[in-house]
Amino acid sequence: MLRLRFHGRGGQGAKVASRVLGTAAFLDGYNAQDFPLYGAERRGAPITAFTRISRENIMERGLVSQPDIVIVMDETLLSDPQAMPLSGLKKGGIVFVNTSRSPLETKEEYEIEDHVITLDITKVSLDMIGKPVLSSLAAAVASRIAGIGEEALRGALGKELSGIISDREILEKNTKAALYCYNTLLPVQVKTAETIRERENVITIPFETAKVSSPAINAIGNTPLRRTGNWRVFKPVWNYDLCTRCMTCVSRCPEGCIRLNEDGYPYADYDNCKGCLICVEECPAKAINKVREMHSRSEEGGR
């Protein structure tokens, strides 16, 4: 039996990816399970989804705590001390990471000992679909790694996505992008041992009285370990040659994370900016551009 775990953020399509993979496995002659795990259903918040694939009847139930394959749809989750996507990964397991880094760079950056496969599926989606839609692409790379046939994947994409996407052109773009990712990766054989990585996935929180632990809603950094700036695909960048300092962006920001520099020009607190880009849409001077986020999460705004 192969056990897969998808780690993504709300809105990236981890649930749909696990479902497409499960359907593809079924069409390829396997027994399959697929299901998500939700915390707060909030766009950008970490979520997890699971798929089991076997030629035999699947008698297991519940979460996949010891996966053979981990699909990381957002690279920043590898640094999240609560998401910990590599937790429980079996020895010899495979990790796929959505990143522009090479496998070697990814292993060194995040100190991963297992077999790492990388592909920037966000870039593929932007180039081929025009939007950062990752569900079908993540399902495709998972299918490739799990050894599911291309025709079964194609059938699963048609079956599952047609119930979500009504625009036929967008559906065809999703399928084309997914098959591109599928054929970009080389086949791999999964051989895992039952022993798992020694990783602690429990955070101890000391008891505090209600008075001490009550949150202040206006305080920045209530959750210093969960910087919401990691949620971005695009970030706002100001062109001060065009900016009139009208402060429309400041008043429209739903997170209150646009500040003013010493010259009175606005800039984003990138540690907490989620990349909603409302400021870009609302700026009357069109002085704010959207720029694809890469790896740096702490630089301050400017030209």
Backbone hydrogen bonds, N-H to C=O, Kabsch-Sander energy under -0.5 kcal/mol:
donor,donor_aa,acceptor,acceptor_aa,energy
2,L,53,I,-2.8
4,L,2,L,-0.5
4,L,51,T,-3.1
5,R,69,I,-2.0
6,F,49,A,-3.4
7,H,71,I,-3.1
8,G,47,I,-2.1
10,G,45,A,-2.6
12,Q,9,R,-2.8
17,A,13,G,-2.6
18,S,14,A,-2.3
19,R,15,K,-1.8
20,V,16,V,-2.9
21,L,17,A,-2.3
22,G,18,S,-2.2
23,T,19,R,-2.4
24,A,20,V,-2.7
25,A,21,L,-2.5
26,F,22,G,-2.1
27,L,23,T,-2.6
28,D,24,A,-1.3
29,G,26,F,-1.7
30,Y,25,A,-2.6
31,N,54,S,-3.4
33,Q,52,R,-2.0
35,F,50,F,-1.9
37,L,48,T,-3.3
42,R,40,A,-2.1
44,G,10,G,-2.0
45,A,42,R,-2.3
47,I,8,G,-2.6
48,T,37,L,-1.5
49,A,6,F,-2.0
50,F,35,F,-3.1
51,T,4,L,-2.1
52,R,33,Q,-2.1
53,I,2,L,-2.5
54,S,31,N,-2.3
59,M,57,N,-0.8
65,S,63,L,-1.1
68,D,3,R,-2.8
69,I,3,R,-1.9
70,V,94,I,-2.6
71,I,5,R,-2.8
72,V,70,V,-0.6
72,V,96,F,-3.2
73,M,7,H,-3.2
73,M,71,I,-0.8
74,D,7,H,-0.6
75,E,98,N,-0.7
77,L,74,D,-1.9
78,L,75,E,-1.9
79,S,76,T,-1.4
80,D,77,L,-1.1
84,M,80,D,-2.0
87,S,84,M,-1.9
89,L,86,L,-1.9
90,K,67,P,-2.2
91,K,195,T,-2.5
93,G,90,K,-2.1
94,I,68,D,-2.2
95,V,115,H,-2.8
96,F,70,V,-3.0
96,F,94,I,-0.5
97,V,117,I,-2.5
98,N,72,V,-2.3
99,T,97,V,-1.2
99,T,119,L,-0.5
106,T,102,S,-2.5
107,K,103,P,-2.5
108,E,104,L,-2.2
109,E,105,E,-2.6
110,Y,106,T,-2.2
111,E,107,K,-0.8
112,I,107,K,-1.6
115,H,93,G,-1.2
117,I,95,V,-2.8
119,L,97,V,-1.5
121,I,119,L,-1.9
124,V,120,D,-1.9
125,S,121,I,-2.4
126,L,122,T,-2.5
127,D,123,K,-2.7
128,M,124,V,-2.7
129,I,125,S,-2.7
130,G,125,S,-1.8
131,K,125,S,-0.8
133,V,131,K,-2.1
134,L,12,Q,-0.7
134,L,132,P,-0.7
138,A,134,L,-3.0
139,A,135,S,-2.2
140,A,136,S,-1.7
141,V,137,L,-2.2
142,A,138,A,-2.1
143,S,139,A,-2.3
144,R,140,A,-2.2
145,I,141,V,-2.4
146,A,142,A,-2.4
147,G,143,S,-0.7
147,G,144,R,-0.8
148,I,143,S,-2.8
153,L,149,G,-1.9
154,R,150,E,-2.6
155,G,151,E,-2.3
156,A,152,A,-2.2
157,L,153,L,-2.6
158,G,154,R,-2.0
159,K,155,G,-2.2
160,E,156,A,-2.9
161,L,157,L,-2.1
162,S,158,G,-1.0
163,G,160,E,-0.6
164,I,161,L,-1.6
165,I,161,L,-3.5
166,S,164,I,-0.6
168,R,166,S,-0.7
171,L,167,D,-2.2
172,E,168,R,-2.4
173,K,169,E,-2.1
174,N,170,I,-2.4
175,T,171,L,-2.2
176,K,172,E,-2.6
177,A,173,K,-2.6
178,A,174,N,-2.5
179,L,175,T,-2.5
180,Y,176,K,-1.8
181,C,177,A,-2.1
182,Y,178,A,-2.4
183,N,179,L,-2.3
184,T,180,Y,-1.3
185,L,181,C,-1.5
190,V,188,V,-0.5
191,K,92,G,-0.6
191,K,189,Q,-0.6
193,A,91,K,-2.3
197,R,89,L,-2.2
199,R,197,R,-1.3
201,N,199,R,-0.5
204,T,202,V,-0.5
213,S,209,T,-2.7
214,S,210,A,-1.3
217,I,215,P,-0.7
219,A,216,A,-1.8
222,N,219,A,-0.6
226,R,223,T,-2.0
229,G,271,D,-2.5
230,N,227,R,-1.7
231,W,228,T,-1.8
232,R,229,G,-1.2
235,K,291,V,-2.7
237,V,289,N,-2.6
239,N,287,A,-3.1
240,Y,238,W,-0.7
242,L,239,N,-1.6
243,C,239,N,-1.6
251,S,247,M,-2.0
252,R,248,T,-1.9
253,C,249,C,-1.5
256,G,253,C,-0.7
259,R,257,C,-0.6
259,R,267,Y,-3.0
261,N,265,Y,-3.0
264,G,261,N,-2.1
267,Y,259,R,-2.4
269,D,257,C,-3.1
270,Y,268,A,-1.3
272,N,269,D,-1.8
273,C,269,D,-1.8
281,E,277,L,-1.8
282,E,278,I,-2.4
283,C,279,C,-1.5
286,K,283,C,-1.0
289,N,237,V,-3.0
291,V,235,K,-2.6
291,V,289,N,-0.5
293,E,233,V,-3.0
301,G,268,A,-0.5
